[in-house]
Amino acid sequence: MLRGLCTVCAVGLFVGFATGQEVVAPGAAPTPALVPGKTGATTLRGDTKLRYIGRRLALTADQQRQYDDLLETYRLSIDAENQDQAAYLTQLKELISQQTQAEQAGDRARADEIRRQINETRPGVRAEREFFLNLEKHLTPEQNELVKLLRSHAESPGGVELTTLYVLRTARALDLNEEQKRGVDELQRGAFSAMNPLVGQPPARETVRDKLIADVRVLLNPAQQKRFDERIDILRSRPGDEQPTPARPAPPPAPAAPSSGGPG
């Protein structure tokens, strides 16, 4: 019985860490939408992550309506998945057992196939994939480029912080010429070298990061500077107001049909 309990616990831990999506098992507390990253910073999950991204895309009124509809569809999908958690956990336990047996037998191909099946059935993964695939259809190329950056930023294990890594990613997304690319590469080497001895010293690391931002701007033309500044401002913004909001209320009941008879 103890072995079975340990297996259930392991399955639960696997779900939580592998999916990044809230899984509500019977009697368990929901995973918070804002969770500590490796540095104690904020990492975003699920609905909160999608709202964090959406609020930074400068959506038009029509795009906002499409976004709201897609978010509601995502929520309904998650609700449906949470209703069927018992069946999912049973399936996952069986797949993990099969994967372990394949690995112990040295059957790497079989183990990899089972791992693929596990990944495809993770809670929230399909709903999130559908959300982003459909959202892409309603955005401009520039907005879709920003979605990729914001999604990576929100999912960063280091938390939603403006780090030197994201300063460099933002710079490299600007269609740089060869000379600019070499300049960014040189700035990267200098910034990483300066950062290495500053572990556990956030103010000093922020000083290096801000110097990197200023140095990158020197390499850019005015149009690139404008776009770079806009992206950096977006990545600096804090996710504190991204708490999940309630689903849209149900529509009011339809009015009763008038009586066909006259007064008695």
C-alpha positions as CSV (number, residue, x, y, z in Angstrom):
1,M,0.0,0.0,0.0
2,L,2.9,2.3,0.8
3,R,4.4,1.7,-2.6
4,G,1.1,2.6,-4.2
5,L,0.8,5.8,-2.2
6,C,4.4,6.7,-3.2
7,T,3.5,6.1,-6.9
8,V,0.5,8.4,-6.7
9,C,2.6,11.1,-5.0
10,A,5.2,10.8,-7.7
11,V,2.6,11.0,-10.4
12,G,1.2,14.2,-8.8
13,L,4.6,15.7,-8.6
14,F,5.3,14.8,-12.2
15,V,2.1,16.4,-13.3
16,G,2.8,19.7,-11.4
17,F,6.4,20.1,-12.6
18,A,6.0,18.8,-16.2
19,T,3.0,20.7,-17.2
20,G,3.3,24.2,-15.7
21,Q,-0.5,24.0,-15.6
22,E,-2.7,23.8,-12.6
23,V,-3.9,20.3,-11.8
24,V,-6.6,20.0,-9.2
25,A,-6.6,16.5,-7.7
26,P,-9.3,15.6,-5.2
27,G,-8.6,17.1,-1.8
28,A,-5.5,19.0,-3.1
29,A,-4.9,22.8,-3.0
30,P,-4.7,24.5,-6.4
31,T,-1.3,25.4,-7.7
32,P,-0.9,29.2,-7.4
33,A,-0.8,31.1,-10.7
34,L,2.1,33.3,-9.5
35,V,4.9,31.0,-8.2
36,P,8.5,31.7,-7.2
37,G,11.1,31.2,-9.8
38,K,14.7,30.0,-9.1
39,T,15.7,33.5,-8.0
40,G,12.5,34.1,-6.0
41,A,11.1,36.1,-8.9
42,T,7.6,35.5,-10.3
43,T,7.0,32.7,-12.9
44,L,3.6,32.7,-14.5
45,R,1.3,29.7,-15.3
46,G,-1.9,29.0,-17.1
47,D,-4.6,31.7,-17.3
48,T,-2.3,34.2,-15.6
49,K,0.4,33.7,-18.2
50,L,-2.1,34.2,-21.0
51,R,-3.4,37.4,-19.5
52,Y,0.1,38.7,-18.9
53,I,0.9,38.2,-22.6
54,G,-2.4,39.6,-23.9
55,R,-2.2,42.8,-21.8
56,R,1.1,43.7,-23.5
57,L,0.2,43.3,-27.1
58,A,-1.6,46.6,-27.7
59,L,-4.6,44.8,-29.1
60,T,-7.2,46.7,-31.1
61,A,-10.9,46.5,-30.0
62,D,-11.6,43.7,-32.5
63,Q,-8.4,41.8,-31.5
64,Q,-9.4,42.2,-27.8
65,R,-12.8,40.6,-28.5
66,Q,-11.1,37.7,-30.3
67,Y,-8.6,37.3,-27.5
68,D,-11.4,37.3,-24.8
69,D,-13.3,34.6,-26.8
70,L,-10.1,32.5,-27.1
71,L,-9.4,32.9,-23.4
72,E,-12.9,31.8,-22.5
73,T,-12.5,28.7,-24.7
74,Y,-9.2,28.0,-22.9
75,R,-10.8,28.2,-19.5
76,L,-13.7,25.9,-20.5
77,S,-11.1,23.4,-21.8
78,I,-9.2,23.5,-18.5
79,D,-12.5,23.1,-16.6
80,A,-13.3,20.0,-18.6
81,E,-9.8,18.6,-18.0
82,N,-10.0,19.2,-14.3
83,Q,-13.3,17.3,-14.2
84,D,-11.5,14.2,-15.5
85,Q,-8.4,14.3,-13.4
86,A,-8.9,10.8,-11.9
87,A,-8.9,9.2,-15.3
88,Y,-5.9,11.3,-16.4
89,L,-3.9,10.3,-13.3
90,T,-4.7,6.6,-13.8
91,Q,-3.6,6.8,-17.4
92,L,-0.4,8.7,-16.4
93,K,0.5,6.2,-13.7
94,E,0.2,3.4,-16.3
95,L,2.3,5.2,-18.9
96,I,5.0,6.0,-16.3
97,S,5.1,2.3,-15.3
98,Q,5.4,1.3,-19.0
99,Q,8.2,3.8,-19.5
100,T,10.1,2.6,-16.5
101,Q,9.8,-1.0,-17.7
102,A,11.0,0.0,-21.2
103,E,14.0,1.8,-19.7
104,Q,14.9,-1.1,-17.5
105,A,14.7,-3.4,-20.5
106,G,17.0,-1.1,-22.5
107,D,14.3,-0.4,-25.1
108,R,15.1,3.3,-25.7
109,A,12.8,3.6,-28.7
110,R,9.8,2.3,-26.7
111,A,10.7,4.6,-23.7
112,D,10.9,7.6,-26.0
113,E,7.5,6.8,-27.6
114,I,5.9,6.5,-24.2
115,R,7.5,9.8,-23.2
116,R,6.0,11.4,-26.3
117,Q,2.6,10.0,-25.3
118,I,3.0,11.5,-21.8
119,N,3.9,14.9,-23.2
120,E,0.9,14.9,-25.6
121,T,-1.6,14.1,-22.8
122,R,-0.4,16.6,-20.2
123,P,-3.2,18.7,-18.7
124,G,-3.5,22.2,-20.2
125,V,-0.9,21.6,-23.0
126,R,-3.5,21.0,-25.7
127,A,-5.7,23.9,-24.6
128,E,-2.7,26.3,-24.5
129,R,-1.4,25.1,-27.8
130,E,-4.9,25.7,-29.4
131,F,-5.1,29.1,-27.7
132,F,-1.8,30.3,-29.3
133,L,-2.4,28.8,-32.7
134,N,-5.8,30.6,-32.9
135,L,-4.5,33.8,-31.5
136,E,-1.8,33.9,-34.1
137,K,-4.4,34.2,-36.8
138,H,-5.7,37.5,-35.4
139,L,-2.4,39.3,-34.8
140,T,0.1,41.2,-36.9
141,P,3.5,39.7,-37.7
142,E,5.1,42.1,-35.2
143,Q,2.6,41.1,-32.5
144,N,3.2,37.4,-33.1
145,E,6.9,38.1,-32.8
146,L,6.2,39.8,-29.5
147,V,4.1,36.9,-28.3
148,K,7.1,34.5,-28.8
149,L,9.3,36.8,-26.7
150,L,6.7,37.3,-23.9
151,R,5.8,33.6,-23.8
152,S,9.5,32.7,-23.3
153,H,9.8,35.4,-20.7
154,A,6.7,34.3,-18.8
155,E,7.9,30.7,-18.8
156,S,11.5,31.5,-17.8
157,P,12.6,29.3,-14.8
158,G,14.4,32.4,-13.5
159,G,11.1,34.3,-13.1
160,V,9.6,37.2,-15.0
161,E,12.5,39.6,-14.7
162,L,14.3,41.8,-17.2
163,T,17.6,40.0,-17.3
164,T,20.7,40.4,-19.5
165,L,19.5,37.4,-21.5
166,Y,16.3,39.0,-22.5
167,V,18.0,42.3,-23.3
168,L,20.2,40.4,-25.7
169,R,17.2,38.4,-27.1
170,T,15.3,41.7,-27.7
171,A,18.3,43.2,-29.5
172,R,18.8,40.1,-31.7
173,A,15.2,40.2,-32.8
174,L,15.7,43.6,-34.5
175,D,17.0,42.5,-38.0
176,L,20.5,43.5,-37.2
177,N,23.2,43.8,-39.9
178,E,26.4,41.8,-39.6
179,E,28.3,44.7,-37.9
180,Q,25.5,45.1,-35.4
181,K,25.5,41.4,-34.7
182,R,29.2,41.4,-34.0
183,G,28.7,44.3,-31.7
184,V,26.0,42.6,-29.7
185,D,28.1,39.4,-29.4
186,E,30.9,41.5,-28.0
187,L,28.6,43.2,-25.5
188,Q,27.3,39.8,-24.5
189,R,30.8,38.6,-23.6
190,G,31.4,41.7,-21.6
191,A,28.1,41.6,-19.8
192,F,28.4,37.9,-18.9
193,S,31.9,38.4,-17.7
194,A,30.8,41.2,-15.5
195,M,27.8,39.2,-14.2
196,N,29.7,36.1,-13.1
197,P,31.2,37.5,-9.9
198,L,27.9,39.2,-8.9
199,V,25.8,36.2,-7.9
200,G,23.5,37.1,-5.1
201,Q,23.9,40.8,-5.7
202,P,20.8,42.0,-7.5
203,P,21.5,45.8,-7.4
204,A,25.0,45.3,-9.0
205,R,23.6,42.9,-11.6
206,E,20.9,45.4,-12.5
207,T,23.6,48.0,-13.0
208,V,25.3,45.7,-15.5
209,R,22.0,45.1,-17.2
210,D,21.2,48.8,-17.5
211,K,24.7,49.5,-18.9
212,L,24.1,46.7,-21.5
213,I,20.8,48.3,-22.5
214,A,22.5,51.7,-23.0
215,D,25.4,50.1,-25.0
216,V,23.0,48.2,-27.2
217,R,21.2,51.4,-28.1
218,V,24.4,52.9,-29.4
219,L,24.6,50.1,-32.0
220,L,21.1,50.7,-33.3
221,N,19.6,53.1,-35.8
222,P,16.7,55.4,-34.7
223,A,14.0,53.0,-35.9
224,Q,15.6,50.1,-34.1
225,Q,16.1,52.1,-31.0
226,K,12.4,52.9,-30.9
227,R,11.4,49.3,-31.2
228,F,14.1,48.2,-28.7
229,D,12.9,50.7,-26.2
230,E,9.3,49.6,-26.5
231,R,10.2,46.0,-26.0
232,I,12.4,46.7,-23.0
233,D,9.6,48.8,-21.4
234,I,7.2,45.9,-21.9
235,L,9.6,43.4,-20.4
236,R,10.3,45.7,-17.4
237,S,6.6,45.8,-16.6
238,R,5.6,43.8,-13.5
239,P,3.0,41.1,-13.6
240,G,1.4,42.1,-10.2
241,D,-1.9,43.0,-11.8
242,E,-2.2,39.7,-13.7
243,Q,-4.2,37.8,-11.2
244,P,-6.8,35.6,-12.8
245,T,-10.1,37.4,-13.3
246,P,-13.5,35.5,-13.1
247,A,-14.9,34.0,-16.2
248,R,-17.4,36.1,-18.0
249,P,-20.9,35.9,-16.3
250,A,-23.6,33.7,-17.8
251,P,-26.0,35.5,-20.1
252,P,-29.3,36.5,-18.5
253,P,-32.3,34.2,-19.0
254,A,-34.4,34.9,-22.0
255,P,-37.6,36.8,-21.2
256,A,-40.8,34.7,-20.9
257,A,-42.9,34.6,-24.0
258,P,-46.0,36.7,-23.8
259,S,-49.3,34.9,-23.1
260,S,-51.4,34.3,-26.3
261,G,-54.6,34.7,-24.4
262,G,-56.3,38.0,-23.4
263,P,-57.1,39.0,-19.9
264,G,-59.7,36.8,-18.2
